[in-house]
Amino acid sequence: MPVGELPLVLFTLLTQMSVGSFVALGAVHVLARRRYPAATVDRLSDPALYAIGPVMVAALAVSLLHLGNPVNLLNVLNNLGSSWLSREILLGCAFTALGAAFALCQWRRWLTPGVRQAVAAVTAVVGLVFVWASAQVYLIPTVPAWDTWTTPVAFLATTFLLGCLAVGAAFVVAASVRTRRAAAQGARPEAEAEVDAMLRSSLRGIGLTAIAVLAVELLVLPAWLLGLANDGSPAATAAAAALTAGGWLHLRLVLAVLGGGVLALFLYRAAAAGGRRLLLVTAGSAFVLVLVAETVGRVQFFESYARIGI
Amino acid sequence: MAQQLGFWIDQQYCTGCKACQVACKDKHDLPLGVTWRRVVEYSGGSWSTDPAAGTFAPNVFTYYTSISCNHCDDPICVAVCPTTAMHKGADGIVSVDPAKCVGCRFCEWACPYSAPQFDPTAGVMTKCDLCADELAEGRDPACVAACPSRVLHYGEIADLRAEHGDRADVAPLPDPSITRPNLVITPHRHAEPTDAGTGTITNPEEI
């Protein structure tokens, strides 16, 4: 599998994972605040929140490798009037800046929780619009494999699937670190009980969400492939041939179903009473499998590039 | 100054000699892998049967299309360019400003004529500017001047269309409604319509 567009594969995947994680964290936060005090909810969600920023910045940095002449970088915002690439970059930077501002306020406990929540809500909306704009970049009328409704839907599905599983993995890793620290300091494990209950209900929700988003992906994929098969243009035929070559499509499907389906279901069941170690392994491996599946899928998306004309 | 310049190709008599392609490459001193003007060879064929005689007769075709930039009315390269390096200027000529270009290659993805081409050493896009320097001196573009069959011409597109019709919908060229190219083709007698899909490009490595 050639990986000529690796910087763009990493950029789109990592930015979508960042936006998805931010949205998933927001959902966990809003739902958990109904039952638990803000301080407890923050203990669960803050470590995951601080991990998003570096991933987003790394993604933006990697995208520079795609450019032949990064010296003229500042020009990329010149054509907001007609270029979706300009709009994508502006929205990506806006999401990063807003997210950083929110994380800083959250860390230093600046502003009131209500104002912070409003900043987070605006950040989440900007992030989702950014992912949507990312998809618009690829809706080029001369590229049949990209210029279809499945592109924005698939980008958003990747966002939610990677986002919720990344948050699940971050929760279990942070929880095991916290437990180890608490044991070393001789703290009472009961103090963690509330966070533990919240962690378990979050993992149940994450398992269910992953299964639902996987179902969307499994509906979109055949729609995309059949659209290419029925298009009839040489470019669409070339794209379909590229997608079915070498068994990568099957690998992607198997890994996605294993991670986002089987393991997500197991996570949902095990979250109720399973041991911490079991949750760590399940949530961690579900995330890794889906990350690999999505990477293969995104490489294939770029592989399906074929233009009409000459 | 012209309103909108364009090319006229009399496809009937093009022999596919590629003098235009070489003249362009020489004039602009283009590096390996960058070829602003290319000559596409499009071939196909079928069989017709004569039941009375019990015979099969082959119907084969090959024709050539010399293509560079068509300086479109709706240039998709200009629309997608994030930096405005790609722009439509005087005489309707679409050109790229290397001092602005960031080398993202988005225009290359989008243009259905492969007009914008990436120069890996400079890291920026390059393309046909209709030999603006030659035009300023009152000379023909290098490709037009080089054509030994005199089938490649340029001029005010309105005049070319008035004289030679308004066809650019010949395979393997894309549907002209996408970018509205300033290109007039007098079709070869075997020319296939844009979406017929009956033939194949036989020299893809040159395009």
Interface residues (C-beta under 8 A of the other chain):
Chain A: H66 L67 G68 N69 P70 N72 L73 N75 V76 L77 N78 N79 S82 S83 W84 L85 S86 I89 V137 I140 P141 T142 V143 G232 S233 P234 Y305 R307 I308 G309 I310
Chain B: R38 V40 T65 I67 I76 V78 A79 V80 C81 P82 T83 T84 A85 A99 K100 C101 V102 G103 C104 R105 F106 W109 A110 C111 P112 Y113 S114 F118 P120 A122 G123 V124 P172 L173 P174 D175 I178 D195 G197 T200 I201 I207
